[in-house]
């Protein structure tokens, strides 16, 4: 297992960071979070078409770059640092991975190239109104109707679900339960019978939607009833990438807290010189570095096909979720009274920390999942 990035990976990180610092300053984040779409089409085409971030982990035969999860995680980490408002995670991580894991060869050839070049915005619809991110939480039914299937039910907390051109949906045979009878389906974003509603969320930088399916026509991905394994593998990759995204956000908060502490003067000296604040900064650094180690390790393990990848994904998600939230709390405290103002940017990352903590399952869920993975 490698614990350091190659020169090529470092150069890639620098390139992505420069791009995002130019395209995703906080002024642009604030503008986009007030819109229903939540992203800039011009910047999206530059991000996907010119920089190729949506196709990083998609194999070359499907129009991507054929890199690994480690490279994808680097891009996602930098997007979290910049608080990027774009469907990169939904399309380039969740949907693309689900297709790679669950679709047959012809379906991969048909769907992945346009995702890789950004022409198609796709997303993955798993959770429902219960908020569960496992097999037991999926109640949506898929009934055969000739050569297609008809989906009935609801999906909630669907990332960029209101603007997606393509939906990858987890549904089950009527009467089945848990992992049995579970399949993945592709649905056009403008399909008849599909109703989309943007959900109000604490984090306006990350748009989520509730989708209602009323006899919506869908195409089966892969083999019927084989969706559980591919869904689990997809969720592992998504959790690892989200952990890396949270690490990027936490590191940005840490940097802003230290910068403010060095600038703010009380009693004739910088508050960064106070012993209590030094202890707080040390705790923040420790939390972020430990979470970073877990996230990087999990991404490397995914590329190497580690047998414990599900457990490592849960460790990374739980560690990063706790670290991001705690770092956000400390950063707010260090900023003092200014933290209550809308003009201060700290609350943007604080809200992203809270939404990311819950998305794909909170830390308690992933610790329980970890124990189940290693249960003797």
HUDAQUI-V816656 format. One record per residue. N is the residue number from 0. D_FIRST is the distance of its C-alpha to the first C-alpha in Angstrom with 1 decimal. Layout:
# HUDAQUI-V816656
n=N d_first=D_FIRST
n=N d_first=D_FIRST
This chain:
# HUDAQUI-V816656
n=0 d_first=0.0
n=1 d_first=3.8
n=2 d_first=6.6
n=3 d_first=9.4
n=4 d_first=11.4
n=5 d_first=13.1
n=6 d_first=16.8
n=7 d_first=17.6
n=8 d_first=15.8
n=9 d_first=17.6
n=10 d_first=20.8
n=11 d_first=20.4
n=12 d_first=20.1
n=13 d_first=23.2
n=14 d_first=25.1
n=15 d_first=24.6
n=16 d_first=25.5
n=17 d_first=28.6
n=18 d_first=29.6
n=19 d_first=29.4
n=20 d_first=31.1
n=21 d_first=33.9
n=22 d_first=34.1
n=23 d_first=33.2
n=24 d_first=35.1
n=25 d_first=36.4
n=26 d_first=39.8
n=27 d_first=38.5
n=28 d_first=36.5
n=29 d_first=39.8
n=30 d_first=41.7
n=31 d_first=39.5
n=32 d_first=39.2
n=33 d_first=42.9
n=34 d_first=43.0
n=35 d_first=42.7
n=36 d_first=40.3
n=37 d_first=37.9
n=38 d_first=36.7
n=39 d_first=38.2
n=40 d_first=38.6
n=41 d_first=38.7
n=42 d_first=35.5
n=43 d_first=33.8
n=44 d_first=34.8
n=45 d_first=33.6
n=46 d_first=30.2
n=47 d_first=29.9
n=48 d_first=32.1
n=49 d_first=31.6
n=50 d_first=28.1
n=51 d_first=26.8
n=52 d_first=24.7
n=53 d_first=25.9
n=54 d_first=24.6
n=55 d_first=21.1
n=56 d_first=19.3
n=57 d_first=22.5
n=58 d_first=22.5
n=59 d_first=24.8
n=60 d_first=27.3
n=61 d_first=28.0
n=62 d_first=28.5
n=63 d_first=25.1
n=64 d_first=22.6
n=65 d_first=20.1
n=66 d_first=17.1
n=67 d_first=14.3
n=68 d_first=14.0
n=69 d_first=12.1
n=70 d_first=15.3
n=71 d_first=17.5
n=72 d_first=16.2
n=73 d_first=17.0
n=74 d_first=20.5
n=75 d_first=21.0
n=76 d_first=20.0
n=77 d_first=22.6
n=78 d_first=25.1
n=79 d_first=24.9
n=80 d_first=25.5
n=81 d_first=28.5
n=82 d_first=29.7
n=83 d_first=30.0
n=84 d_first=32.8
n=85 d_first=32.0
n=86 d_first=30.9
n=87 d_first=27.4
n=88 d_first=25.6
n=89 d_first=28.2
n=90 d_first=28.4
n=91 d_first=25.1
n=92 d_first=22.8
n=93 d_first=24.9
n=94 d_first=27.5
n=95 d_first=25.5
n=96 d_first=22.8
n=97 d_first=25.6
n=98 d_first=27.3
n=99 d_first=24.2
n=100 d_first=23.6
n=101 d_first=27.3
n=102 d_first=29.6
n=103 d_first=30.9
n=104 d_first=30.7
n=105 d_first=34.0
n=106 d_first=33.2
n=107 d_first=30.0
n=108 d_first=32.0
n=109 d_first=34.7
n=110 d_first=32.8
n=111 d_first=29.6
n=112 d_first=31.0
n=113 d_first=33.2
n=114 d_first=30.4
n=115 d_first=28.3
n=116 d_first=31.2
n=117 d_first=32.3
n=118 d_first=35.7
n=119 d_first=34.9
n=120 d_first=33.7
n=121 d_first=32.3
n=122 d_first=31.2
n=123 d_first=30.3
n=124 d_first=32.9
n=125 d_first=31.8
n=126 d_first=33.2
n=127 d_first=37.0
n=128 d_first=39.4
n=129 d_first=38.0
n=130 d_first=34.8
n=131 d_first=32.6
n=132 d_first=29.3
n=133 d_first=29.2
n=134 d_first=31.3
n=135 d_first=34.1
n=136 d_first=34.8
n=137 d_first=35.6
n=138 d_first=39.3
n=139 d_first=40.0
n=140 d_first=41.7
n=141 d_first=41.6
n=142 d_first=44.7
n=143 d_first=45.3
n=144 d_first=48.1
n=145 d_first=48.6
n=146 d_first=45.8
n=147 d_first=44.1
n=148 d_first=43.4
n=149 d_first=45.0
n=150 d_first=42.9
n=151 d_first=44.5
n=152 d_first=43.2
n=153 d_first=41.4
n=154 d_first=38.0
n=155 d_first=37.3
n=156 d_first=34.8
n=157 d_first=34.0
n=158 d_first=32.2
n=159 d_first=34.5
n=160 d_first=36.4
n=161 d_first=39.8
n=162 d_first=38.9
n=163 d_first=36.6
n=164 d_first=38.0
n=165 d_first=36.0
n=166 d_first=35.1
n=167 d_first=32.6
n=168 d_first=34.1
n=169 d_first=33.3
n=170 d_first=36.5
n=171 d_first=37.8
n=172 d_first=40.7
n=173 d_first=43.7
n=174 d_first=43.8
n=175 d_first=40.2
n=176 d_first=37.9
n=177 d_first=34.2
n=178 d_first=31.9
n=179 d_first=34.9
n=180 d_first=36.6
n=181 d_first=34.0
n=182 d_first=33.6
n=183 d_first=32.6
n=184 d_first=35.3
n=185 d_first=35.8
n=186 d_first=38.7
n=187 d_first=40.3
n=188 d_first=40.5
n=189 d_first=44.3
n=190 d_first=45.0
n=191 d_first=48.3
n=192 d_first=48.2
n=193 d_first=45.1
n=194 d_first=45.8
n=195 d_first=43.5
n=196 d_first=43.8
n=197 d_first=41.9
n=198 d_first=41.1
n=199 d_first=41.8
n=200 d_first=38.7
n=201 d_first=38.0
n=202 d_first=35.6
n=203 d_first=37.7
n=204 d_first=34.9
n=205 d_first=33.2
n=206 d_first=35.8
n=207 d_first=35.8
n=208 d_first=38.5
n=209 d_first=40.2
n=210 d_first=41.0
n=211 d_first=43.9
n=212 d_first=44.2
n=213 d_first=47.7
n=214 d_first=47.7
n=215 d_first=45.2
n=216 d_first=44.6
n=217 d_first=41.0
n=218 d_first=39.2
n=219 d_first=37.0
n=220 d_first=33.4
n=221 d_first=32.3
n=222 d_first=33.9
n=223 d_first=36.0
n=224 d_first=34.7
n=225 d_first=31.0
n=226 d_first=30.0
n=227 d_first=28.3
n=228 d_first=25.1
n=229 d_first=24.7
n=230 d_first=25.6
n=231 d_first=23.1
n=232 d_first=20.3
n=233 d_first=21.8
n=234 d_first=22.1
n=235 d_first=18.4
n=236 d_first=17.6
n=237 d_first=20.6
n=238 d_first=19.6
n=239 d_first=16.2
n=240 d_first=18.1
n=241 d_first=20.9
n=242 d_first=18.7
n=243 d_first=17.6
n=244 d_first=21.2
n=245 d_first=22.4
n=246 d_first=20.1
n=247 d_first=21.9
n=248 d_first=25.2
n=249 d_first=24.7
n=250 d_first=23.8
n=251 d_first=26.9
n=252 d_first=29.0
n=253 d_first=27.9
n=254 d_first=28.9
n=255 d_first=32.2
n=256 d_first=32.9
n=257 d_first=32.5
n=258 d_first=34.5
n=259 d_first=37.3
n=260 d_first=37.4
n=261 d_first=37.9
n=262 d_first=40.6
n=263 d_first=42.5
n=264 d_first=45.2
n=265 d_first=47.0
n=266 d_first=49.6
n=267 d_first=49.3
n=268 d_first=45.6
n=269 d_first=42.3
n=270 d_first=40.9
n=271 d_first=37.5
n=272 d_first=39.3
n=273 d_first=40.0
n=274 d_first=38.2
n=275 d_first=37.7
n=276 d_first=36.0
n=277 d_first=33.8
n=278 d_first=32.6
n=279 d_first=32.1
n=280 d_first=30.1
n=281 d_first=27.9
n=282 d_first=27.3
n=283 d_first=26.5
n=284 d_first=23.9
n=285 d_first=22.2
n=286 d_first=22.2
n=287 d_first=20.9
n=288 d_first=18.0
n=289 d_first=16.9
n=290 d_first=17.3
n=291 d_first=15.4
n=292 d_first=12.3
n=293 d_first=12.7
n=294 d_first=13.4
n=295 d_first=10.5
n=296 d_first=8.0
n=297 d_first=10.2
n=298 d_first=10.6
n=299 d_first=7.0
n=300 d_first=7.4
n=301 d_first=10.8
n=302 d_first=10.1
n=303 d_first=8.2
n=304 d_first=11.2
n=305 d_first=10.0
n=306 d_first=13.4
n=307 d_first=13.4
n=308 d_first=13.2
n=309 d_first=16.8
n=310 d_first=16.3
n=311 d_first=13.4
n=312 d_first=15.6
n=313 d_first=18.5
n=314 d_first=16.9
n=315 d_first=16.0
n=316 d_first=19.5
n=317 d_first=21.3
n=318 d_first=19.8
n=319 d_first=20.3
n=320 d_first=23.8
n=321 d_first=24.9
n=322 d_first=23.7
n=323 d_first=25.3
n=324 d_first=28.5
n=325 d_first=28.9
n=326 d_first=28.2
n=327 d_first=30.8
n=328 d_first=33.3
n=329 d_first=33.0
n=330 d_first=33.3
n=331 d_first=36.5
n=332 d_first=37.9
n=333 d_first=37.3
n=334 d_first=39.2
n=335 d_first=42.2
n=336 d_first=45.1
n=337 d_first=43.9
n=338 d_first=41.2
n=339 d_first=44.0
n=340 d_first=45.0
n=341 d_first=44.0
n=342 d_first=43.7
n=343 d_first=40.8
n=344 d_first=37.5
n=345 d_first=35.6
n=346 d_first=36.8
n=347 d_first=35.1
n=348 d_first=31.6
n=349 d_first=32.9
n=350 d_first=34.0
n=351 d_first=30.8
n=352 d_first=28.9
n=353 d_first=31.4
n=354 d_first=31.2
n=355 d_first=27.4
n=356 d_first=27.4
n=357 d_first=29.6
n=358 d_first=28.3
n=359 d_first=26.2
n=360 d_first=27.1
n=361 d_first=27.4
n=362 d_first=25.3
n=363 d_first=27.5
n=364 d_first=27.1
n=365 d_first=23.3
n=366 d_first=23.4
n=367 d_first=25.8
n=368 d_first=23.7
n=369 d_first=20.8
n=370 d_first=23.2
n=371 d_first=24.4
n=372 d_first=21.0
n=373 d_first=20.6
n=374 d_first=24.3
n=375 d_first=25.4
